[in-house]
Amino acid sequence: MKKYYFLDTLMQLRNSEELVLFHKSFTIDAEEAALVTDFLERCYDEECLSYPGQAPPFNAAAALWAAQTVYFTAQLYLFRTDTLKDLAGLFPEPKFSADAGAILSADLCLRFLPKLIQELRYADPEDPLCALLARRLVPFHYSAIGTKEVAIDSINWEQEPTDSCYRYLYLNRIVERKDLERAAVPYWKQSISDHLGAYKTTFWKALI
């Protein structure tokens, strides 16, 4: 019986928030990629049930790209060899625009990437993979809220999606993770205050 190690890892990560690698592998065939994409679409549909209003459409390419990014990062963390020359191939730039659907679809897996970057940095502060992954995260900084893995001054706020569902989720995550740095950004500051309303003294006294 064929083993689907990539799929098994992603299912474990999504269902238990535990990263378990079942096999050392840096290749993913089309069949398994399709299975992972189908699984992530189901995850997206489930998360959308709690989204406000109309959720942006699922972006299969973004979800798979993010899943591969997290999977290969974990592989390199545990099974590191002389892979410096392979980094660009393992972690290509996305070939899709970072619209609201792509950002939220990628977040299904990218939300786990900042922690992996931190672990890589603990192991080797000079690891070039850390810088590469941080660059890949910049257009998907929604997944880095509450962490320091994306510098605020590297974000072009004028290019932020205006989708109302995405904006609500972004504001909500800022509040949930107490990200004071983002809350202070002029682009979000007034919206955060409006978002919390009279309850900001209760939920987030640091904003006062």
ChimeraX attribute file (.defattr): number of C-alpha atoms within 10 A of each C-alpha:
attribute: neighborCount
match mode: 1-to-1
recipient: residues
	/A:1	3
	/A:2	4
	/A:3	10
	/A:4	17
	/A:5	17
	/A:6	25
	/A:7	22
	/A:8	15
	/A:9	20
	/A:10	25
	/A:11	19
	/A:12	14
	/A:13	18
	/A:14	16
	/A:15	10
	/A:16	9
	/A:17	11
	/A:18	13
	/A:19	17
	/A:20	16
	/A:21	18
	/A:22	13
	/A:23	13
	/A:24	14
	/A:25	14
	/A:26	12
	/A:27	10
	/A:28	13
	/A:29	9
	/A:30	9
	/A:31	9
	/A:32	15
	/A:33	18
	/A:34	14
	/A:35	14
	/A:36	24
	/A:37	20
	/A:38	15
	/A:39	15
	/A:40	26
	/A:41	19
	/A:42	13
	/A:43	16
	/A:44	21
	/A:45	14
	/A:46	11
	/A:47	13
	/A:48	18
	/A:49	11
	/A:50	9
	/A:51	15
	/A:52	12
	/A:53	12
	/A:54	12
	/A:55	20
	/A:56	19
	/A:57	14
	/A:58	21
	/A:59	22
	/A:60	19
	/A:61	16
	/A:62	25
	/A:63	27
	/A:64	22
	/A:65	23
	/A:66	28
	/A:67	28
	/A:68	23
	/A:69	21
	/A:70	23
	/A:71	24
	/A:72	21
	/A:73	23
	/A:74	21
	/A:75	17
	/A:76	18
	/A:77	16
	/A:78	12
	/A:79	13
	/A:80	11
	/A:81	8
	/A:82	8
	/A:83	12
	/A:84	11
	/A:85	8
	/A:86	9
	/A:87	16
	/A:88	12
	/A:89	8
	/A:90	15
	/A:91	19
	/A:92	12
	/A:93	12
	/A:94	13
	/A:95	9
	/A:96	11
	/A:97	11
	/A:98	18
	/A:99	19
	/A:100	23
	/A:101	21
	/A:102	21
	/A:103	25
	/A:104	28
	/A:105	27
	/A:106	28
	/A:107	22
	/A:108	23
	/A:109	24
	/A:110	26
	/A:111	20
	/A:112	20
	/A:113	24
	/A:114	23
	/A:115	14
	/A:116	19
	/A:117	23
	/A:118	16
	/A:119	15
	/A:120	21
	/A:121	16
	/A:122	11
	/A:123	11
	/A:124	12
	/A:125	11
	/A:126	11
	/A:127	14
	/A:128	13
	/A:129	21
	/A:130	21
	/A:131	14
	/A:132	16
	/A:133	21
	/A:134	20
	/A:135	17
	/A:136	18
	/A:137	20
	/A:138	18
	/A:139	20
	/A:140	24
	/A:141	23
	/A:142	23
	/A:143	25
	/A:144	22
	/A:145	24
	/A:146	19
	/A:147	15
	/A:148	13
	/A:149	22
	/A:150	23
	/A:151	14
	/A:152	14
	/A:153	8
	/A:154	11
	/A:155	14
	/A:156	10
	/A:157	13
	/A:158	8
	/A:159	10
	/A:160	15
	/A:161	15
	/A:162	11
	/A:163	14
	/A:164	15
	/A:165	17
	/A:166	24
	/A:167	17
	/A:168	17
	/A:169	15
	/A:170	18
	/A:171	22
	/A:172	15
	/A:173	17
	/A:174	20
	/A:175	21
	/A:176	13
	/A:177	11
	/A:178	17
	/A:179	16
	/A:180	16
	/A:181	14
	/A:182	18
	/A:183	19
	/A:184	13
	/A:185	14
	/A:186	10
	/A:187	13
	/A:188	17
	/A:189	16
	/A:190	12
	/A:191	15
	/A:192	22
	/A:193	16
	/A:194	12
	/A:195	15
	/A:196	16
	/A:197	10
	/A:198	10
	/A:199	12
	/A:200	17
	/A:201	12
	/A:202	8
	/A:203	13
	/A:204	14
	/A:205	9
	/A:206	9
	/A:207	14
	/A:208	7
